Amino acid sequence: MEPVAAAMIDLVRAAYDLDVEDAEWLPQMMAAGLSILDHGLGVVGGVYTRPPGGGEVSTNQIHVASGPEDFALRQARVGLECPPEVQQACTRPGICATLSEVAGEKYASAVESWTRHHDYAKDALGLSAVDPDGQGVMLIAPLRERTRLHGRLRHRWQMLGAHLASGFRLRRVLRMRHAEEFAGSDLPLGAAAVLNPGSFDVFEAEGAAQDQSMRSALREEAKRVDRARGRLGSVPPEEALQLWRSLVEGQWSMIDWFDSDRRRFILALPNPPDVRDPRGLTERESQVATYAALGDSKKLICYRLGLSSSRVSTLLHSAMRKLGADSHAALATFMLTDKPE
């Protein structure tokens, strides 16, 4: 199941392509990463909504990038038979696992249903790139054998999922902001900062991005992304994926933008995950606590939010202290099931 590493950055690039129409984003993104998404038996993707508090998962768009002509129909039949508990586990934010791993012995019938409707496969790899608010993308690839993902490979898929979730969220954010004509901002697309792609200097900034430490963080992240894209020399794809984190300081996505004269700039676009919470936590504490409650490792939280390991540890400790949570299980209760009205 070792992915073709050279396609990883192509997939990430496609996730942030703002020139693609919404209806074409999923197909083009899947086409860009097909060599790593398809494990020989096809791949299907869907844009979907998963109610954060539980409930029926609804699919808003489905696209079969490769596989049998009736792939979508087979998948729909599996969905009708899948136990709600397995469906919820397979679609929770950030999960990357095989169906047999999620179902276990308790829900072995879910795997049996899968193999009955996909008689050419024995398992399936699922990648859930969904935000805590329940909006996101699911990718499913049939597998020839029952499979367990090892840690390094699982983390690689989770990093890719972080970008798919971030790219999809950015499109939603820009759509909503466009409706308001980017009120209150003089910068392109309502950006927080505009950077020179040659020197990486911030020559225009608004709000929090005006702070010197934030300007420095944006400059360093722009360099990292350009290295990942190969513009600053050859970087091995695995290292490139590690370099290109999905956010900067939990707030901004770094995006290429071209003006009317086709001059390239780098924009820092506001794109924080919607995890605001009326519990007295700061926005960053709430982000870290939410992802920790959802089961993300500290390493993945650092990658999702573009924060250092020490800062994530500090924020998580502070959030747990404020909430009176003495374990991650208690934290999950506070963050996921004990929301005040």
DAJO-V980940 format. One line per field, one symbol per residue. phi: phi as a letter, one per 30 degrees, with the letter a starting at -180 (. if undefined). psi: psi as a letter, one per 40 degrees, with the letter a starting at -180 (. if undefined). burial: 1 if it has 24 or more other C-alpha atoms within 12 Angstrom, else 0. A space follows every 50 residues. Layout:
phi->???
psi->???
burial->???
This chain:
phi->.dddeddddeddeddcdddddedcddedddddcedcddcjbjabbbcbbb eedjkddcccabbcdajedceddeddddedcdeeddddddcdeidbaced dddhddcedddddedddcdcbcabcbbccbdedjclbbcbbdbdbdbcdd eddddddddddddddddddddddddddddchheibccehiddabcdddci ddcbabhdddedddeddddddddddddddjdcjdbeeddeddddddbchi bbccbdbcddciddbcccceadddbeadbiddedddddddddddjddddd dedecicddddddddddddddddiccaddddddddcbcddd
psi->ehihdeeddddddddeheehiddeddddddddedeedhfeeihiiihihh hdeiihhhhdiihhdiaidfddddddddddehhdddddddeiheihiidd dddaddfddddddddddgeeieiihhhhgiideehaihhhhiidihihhi dddddddddddddddddddddddddddddeffheheihffidihihedee ihehiibdedhdddddddddddddddddeedfihhhdddddddgieihfe diihhihhadefhhihihhhfiigfihfeeiidddddddddddeeiiddd ddddefiiddddddddddddddefheidddddddddefhi.
burial->10001111111111111100010011111111111111111111111111 01000011100111111000110110011001100111111111111111 11100000011111101100111111111111111111111110011010 00011111111111111111111100000000000011111111111001 11111100100001101111111111111000000011011111111111 11111110000000111111111110100010111111111111111111 11111111000100111111001000010011111100000
